[in-house]
Amino acid sequence: MAVIDLVMPKMGESITEATILKWLKQPGDPVKQDETVLEIATDKVDSEVPSTSDGIIDQVLFNVNDVVPVGSVIAKIRTSSEQPSVSYQPPPARPVHVAEPFAAREEKITATSVAGNGHAPSFNAGNRFYSPLVLNIASSEGISMNELETIPGTGNEGRVTKRDILEYVAKGRNAGHRLLVTGSQQPATSNQQPVTSNQQPVSTTYSGKAEIIEMDRTRRLIAEHMVRSVHTSPHVTSVTEADVTNMVQWRDKVKKDFEKREGTKITFTPLFVEAIVRCIKKYPLLNSSLDGNNIIVKKDINIGMATALPTGNLIVPVIKNADQLNLVGLAKQVNNLAESARTNKLKPDDTQGGTFTLTNVGSFGSLIGTPIINQPQVAILAVGAIKKRPVVMESPHGDSIAIRYMMYLSMSYDHRIIDGALGATFLTAVANELEHFNPDREY
């Protein structure tokens, strides 16, 4: 008999750990090669881990909700072959459904960046282990190592998980920390008032009929990331409008021939991405992120596009190196990523590395949106519904009123880096690109 080690697969460059959601096989259960053994979750997607061989599950080494580093042995499979025990890396985990609609903050962390924020460069403090992601969140939230050690952990052997530290921050970490520190030093007196946080959840009772719906995991992650984004970046939103008549008429003219010739549909999204890329090249600060007091201007232009899932949640797949693709390449990338999102076939890498995000609120009928920044990016642009409206047209021979296709554009940006002048200038530049669309262009 041989025993094969099933290890936690690597699912992307920035993914260092995964949470076990469910074991589909238990010790003693038979399993076939490529049959799903367990379901796992990362900050990007939920995935299935398949068996690497026919055999019987000999041992399960982690429990549900344990956070496991990539490359760790998670189970042992006993096979009927006479080979010696080996450690076998399974193929990449198969995506099940998207778990995070907006790209999380960068997970990579170095000893230098941690130490520079006053934290110990080691991942161990005393007897506790802290993952790079937890240390990164602690660094960005200004949580010292002493304070980190006071956070109760629900992970394996009392480890602090991502959920633990985010809940700690959301519930008002400063008030909670004061309770832990002062409570051990000063006895409470009868006239002292308990320290509370305004962010503590409030129990609500209902006098009428109501339905209580528990948020699924995806929706909870959306909530966490949206709240964190608002707490991280001071949001400013600028709005403008664009006459997109030339663009609409050009698409109507070429869409049948485009699909026949290229084998894919031409939507408005690649045209929007094309305009955004041109403007980012003119104003590269919009393609940046903030790391402490350093502004990191990204040379790669990777455009995230918010996409609706069948569940009603959103995901942001990323068009990598969008500046190196022509219109046909952009159209194929947009359609392939959108289809993968709708059919739950996105890979973890498909949602990583975005540097700027586009969201089309017009696809749901909205005219204007005030989107929330997709951290750690500094801007997100929303395009509204395209509507025919009477518009005053200026000419050397006088003004006239014409029916035109008009669209609002709104952009939220991080006021720590992007001032109103730059934000408005960039947004106006995108609108001008769309307004001056060449109706005679080739694709």
N, C-alpha and C positions, 0 to 999 in steps of 0.2 A: 504494500500500500504506500502511496505517496501523498504528501500533504502540500498543497499549493497555497501560498499566501495571497489573499485578495487585498489590494492596497487602494487607498483613496486616490483616484486618478487626478491628474493635473488638467484643469479645465480652462486655463487662460494664464497669461503672463502675470497679471496682478492678483490672481486668486491664490491665496496661501492656505486656506482652510475651508471646510464645508461642515454644515450641520446635518446630522442624521435625522431625517424626518420619520422614516418608517422602515422596519425590516419586513420584507415580504417572505423571507425564508428564515427558519429557526434551526438550531442544532438538531441534526437527525433528519432534516428534510432533504430529499433528493433534488438535484438541480442539474439542468442541462447547460451546455455551453451557450453563451449569449442570452440565457434566461435572466430576467431581472432579479437581483438579490435584495437590493434596498433602494430607497429613494433618498436623495440628499438635496440640500439647498445651499446656494452660495449667495453672495450679494447681488448676483446677476440673474441667474435662472435656477429653477428646480430641475433636477436631472435624475435619471435612473442609472444605477451601476450594474452592469451585467456580469454574469459569471464568466470566468476565463476557461472553464473546463467542465466536463461532465463529472459528477461525483455526488458527495453527500456533505452538507454543511457540518463541519466538525466543531468549530467554535465561532462565536460572535463576540468580538472583543470590545465593542462600545455599545452604549445604550442610546435609545431615542433621545434627541435634543443635545447629545454630546457634540462638541465642536472639535473636529479632527483635522490636524494638519495634513496637507497634501503629501502623499508618499507614505503615510502611516499604514501599517497592516490593520485592516478592519475586520477581517474574518479569515478562517482557514477552511479549505475545502479538501476533503479526503477523496482521492481518486483510486481507481482500481489498477492503475499502472504501477510498475515496479521502479519508477524513477525516484531518486532521492528528493527530499523536501526542497522546494524551490520557492523563491519569491517572484511573483509574476505581476507585472503591471498590466491592468486591464486596458482595453481600448478606451478612447475618450467617452465619458458618460453621455448617454443619450438625453437630449433635452426633453422635459415633460411639459412644463408650462413656464411662462415668464414670471419671475418672482419680483422683479424690481422694475417699475416703470420709468424711473429716472436714474441715470448713472450715479453711483455712489462716489464719495470723495476718493481720491487716490489712496490705495491701500499700501503701496510700497513705503517703507520707512527705513531710515538708516540710523546707525548709532549716532552719527553726527547731528542729524536733525532733531533727534530726541534729546540729546544732551544739551543742544543749543536752546531748548525750551525749559531747561531746568529739570529734566527727567533723567533718570538713570539710563545709560545706553543699553543695559542688559535687559532681556525679556523676562528675567526672573527677579523678584524682589522677595527676599526671605524665602518662604516655602511656596510662594504663589507664582504661577506662570502667567504671563500676559502675552497675548498674540500681537503681531504687528498692527493689526487693524484696531484693536482696543487701545494700544499705545498711541496710534495716530489720532484717534478720536479724542483721547485724553489730552494730547498735545494741542489740538486745535481748540479745545474747550478750556484750556488753561488749568487743567486738573493736575495737581502735583502728584508725585509718587506716594507721598504720605496720605493724601486724600484718596488716591486710587485704592490704597490698601484697606480703606474703611468701607468700600462698596461691597455689599454682600454678593457673592457669586452663585449662580445656579448651574454652572457648568460642571464638567467632570472634576472631582476632587475640589470643589468650591471655586473653580475658575470663574473669573469675570468674563461674561460673553458680551458680544456686541449689544444684544438686547438689554443686558443688565446696565451697561454704562449709558445707553441712550435713554432708558427709563429713569435713571438717576439724574441725568441732565434735564429731562423733560419735567420732572417733579420738583425742580428747583434745588439744584445741587448745593448752592451756597447755604440755604436755610438748613438743609439736611446735614451738611457738614458741621454747621455751628452746633446743632443738636448733639452730634457725636462728640465734639470736642468739649464744649462747655458742660455738657451733662456729666462728663466724667471728672470734671474739676470742681464744679460748684454744685452743692446740693440745692435742690429746688426748695423755695420758700412758698408760704401760703399766698403771698401777694405777687408772686412772679407769674407772668402770663406765658403760656407755651409758645415757642417759636413755630410759626406755620408758614407755609408757602402759598402764594396766590395761585400757583399752578397745580395744586393738588386737585385730583379729580373730585367732583362733587356728586354725591349720590342724589339721584333725581327720582321723584315719585310722580306718577301720572294719575290724574283723577278720571280721565276718560279712557276710551279704548285706544290701545296702541299695540304695535307689533315691534318686538325687540329683535334686531338682526345683529348677530355677532359678526364683526369684520373678519373677512378671511385674511390669510397671511399676506397676500399681495396688497390688499387695501391697507393693512397695518403698516407695511413697509412704505407705501405711498405716504401715509400720514406722517411717519417718522421723518422721511426725507423732505417733505414739504415744510414741516415745522422747523427742521434743522436749517433749511435754506433761508427761511425768513429770519431766523435768529442769527444766521451767519452774515448775510449780505443786506445792507440797506438798499431796498429796491426803489428804483425810479422808473417810471414808465412814460415813454414819449409816443405820440400818435401822429401819423400823417396819412395821406391818401394818395392813390396813384390812378391815373387813367391807363387801364390795361387793355384798351380796345384793340390795339395792333396785335398784342400777344394772343388775345382770345380769337381774333379772326384768323391769325396764322395757324393756330392749333386746329381750329375747325377745318381749315383748308387742307392740312397735311396729315391729319390723324389716321385716316384710312390707309393712305399710301405708306405712312410710317410703320403701322402695325404689319402690313403685308410685307414690306421690305426688310424690316428689322426683327420681326417676330415678337414684338412687345409693344404695349400701348404707350402713347405719349400723354402724360398727365401734366398738370400745371406744376407739380412739385419739383421736377428736375429743372424747370425754367426758373423757379424761385431760388433753388440751390445755386444755379449758375450765376444769378445776379448777386447773391450773398457772397459767393467766393470772390467775384471781381472786387467787391467793396472791401472785403477783409484784406485783400492784397494792398488796397490803398490805406486802410486804417487797421494795421495789424494788432493794435492794443485790444481790439474786440475779440481777438483769438488768444486770450491769455488766461492765467489763473493767478491767485494770490497765495503765497507761502510765507506766512509771517510778515516781514517787512519787504519781501522780495516779490517782484512782479515777474512771472514766468511767461514770456511771449512764445507761443507755440509756432514752430515752423511748419508743422504738418497741419493741414486744414481738413479736419474730420467733422463732417456735419451730421449731427443727430437729427432724426425726424420722428416726432411723436406720432405713434401709431396706435389705433384702437384695437383692443383684443376682443375676442368673442364674449368674454366675461364682462365687458364694459370698462375694464381697467386699461391703462395705457402703458406702453413700453417705448423706449427710445433706441431703436437700432441705429447704427452709425455708418455713414458712407465714408469709408476711409480714403484719404488722399483725393478728396473731391476736386481739388484744383488740377489734378492730372487726368481727369476724365472729360471726354467730349460729351455732347448732349445725348448721344446714343448710349454711351457708357453710363451716364447718370440715370437715364430712363431705366435701363436694365437693372442697375443697382437698387433704385427706388422700388421697382416692382418686385424684385426678388426678395428684398428685405421685408416689404409689406406682406407678401404672401407667406413668408416664413413665420412672421409674427402672428398672422391670422390662423395658421395651422399648427402653432406651437412647435415650430421646428427651428427656432433661433438657437444658435450656438452661443456659449458664454462670450466669446470674442466679438460677436456681432453687436454687443451692447457696450463695449469698452472703448475708451480712448477718444470720446467726443470732445471737441474743442469749442463748438458753437451749436446751438439747437434751433431748429425751425419747428413750429407747431401750426397746424392749419385749423384754426377754430372755425373757419368758414365752411369746412366740410360738414359741420353740424348745424349750420345756419346762422352762426353768430356773425355780427358785423365787426365787433371789436373785442379783444380779450386783453387781460392784464396778466400775462403768464408769470409763473414763479421760476426763478433761475435754476438751472440744472447744475448743481454743485459738482465739481469745483469751477465750473465755467463762470464767466462774468456777464453773459448776455444771452437772451432768448428772444427770438422774433416770432410774432404771431401774425398770420395773414387771415383776413376776414373773408366773408362771402363776397363774390363778385356780383354786383347788381347793376342793372341798367338805370341810369339817372339822367335827368336833364342837366347839362353843364354849360356854363358860359365859356365860349371859345373866343379867344382873342386873335385878331389878325390885323394886318396893315390896313385893311379896308373897313375895320370896325368890328364890334363884338356881335356874336350870334349865339343862339342856344341850340345845342345838339344833344342827341341821345348817345351817351357813351357808357362803356363798361367801366365802373369805378370799384375800387377796393381799398379798404382801410388796412394799414399796417401799424402794428404797435410793438414796441420793444421794451422789455424790462432789462435793466442793467444794474450792475453793482456799483453804487456811488462811491465806494472806497477807491475804485480804480478809474471808472468812467464818469467824467463830469457831464453835466447836461449838454454842454456845447458839443462835445465829441459824440455823445449818444444821439443827439438830434441830427448832427451832420451825417453820421453813418446811416441813420434811418432814411434821411432824405436822399442820400446817394443810392440806396437800394431802390427807393421809389423812382428815381430818375432812370435807373437801369431798366426798370420794367416799362416806364412810359416811353422810352426811346427804343423799344424793341423793334428790330428790323423786320418789317412784314415780308420782305423779299428774301430772307436768309435761307440758306440751305441747312439741312440737318446732318 
